[in-house]
Amino acid sequence: MMRASLPRLILLLPALGCSASGGGGSGGSGAVGAAGSSSGGSGALGGTGGSASGGAYGGGTIGDGCTSDDDCTDPPDAECFQTIGGGPVPTITFPGGYCSKGCDTSEDDQCGTTGGCASSGMSGGRTTITLTMCVAPCKDDTECRQAEGYVCRQIIPGVGYCALP
């Protein structure tokens, strides 16, 4: 089910100047699970990973596990992403849920007390897809929910965000 508040998914057909291979750039695959670029928005990405491995489903902050929107409390308008996309864009499934919300990398303080805004994209053929959402910051994989498949995608050494490989 797609809601207006889901992360911005941008589909450009045809995209001029895109390459047939996955985009280069730093940050690797990010949340979309394909090669692309990543750019951090808010300064919160330089912090620590928050409570990504907190209680039964974490403390309700960005990046914590969840089963419903009620599990996500910081920021108050965060949602539980379990599966997003579909149709003309890839379906992304978040194991154990992922507290997040759509954001704008040019604005600060949208992602609660521990989260940051990041943008991941992939391009291939004549299509470019960008996913911009609040993510849990990390320095290495141990700060992410590794048991559920999340890893730390490095933007620069020691500064990254928890995402799917």
TAQUI-V907145 format. One record per backbone hydrogen bond with DSSP energy under -1.0 kcal/mol. CO is the residue of the C=O (numbers start at 1). NH is the residue of the N-H. E is the energy in kcal/mol with one decimal. If there is no record, write none. Layout:
# TAQUI-V907145
co=[CO,CO]
nh=[NH,NH]
e=[E,E]
This chain:
# TAQUI-V907145
co=[3,5,8,15,26,30,39,42,43,44,49,51,55,60,60,61,64,68,69,75,79,81,82,84,86,89,92,94,96,98,99,100,101,104,111,116,117,118,120,122,124,127,128,129,130,131,133,135,136,138,140,141,144,145,145,146,151,153,156,159,159,160,161,163]
nh=[6,102,132,18,38,33,119,45,46,47,52,54,58,73,74,64,99,71,72,78,100,98,94,92,89,86,84,97,66,81,63,79,134,107,115,135,41,133,131,129,127,124,12,122,10,120,118,116,162,160,143,144,146,148,150,149,163,161,159,155,156,138,153,151]
e=[-1.8,-1.3,-1.1,-1.2,-1.4,-1.4,-1.0,-1.5,-1.8,-2.0,-1.1,-2.3,-1.0,-1.5,-2.3,-2.2,-2.7,-1.7,-1.7,-2.1,-2.6,-1.3,-3.1,-2.9,-1.5,-1.2,-2.5,-2.3,-2.3,-2.2,-2.8,-3.7,-2.6,-2.2,-1.3,-3.2,-2.4,-2.0,-3.4,-2.8,-2.0,-2.0,-1.5,-2.3,-1.4,-2.7,-2.1,-2.3,-3.0,-2.1,-1.9,-1.9,-2.1,-1.5,-1.9,-1.9,-2.7,-1.6,-2.7,-3.2,-1.7,-1.9,-2.9,-3.1]
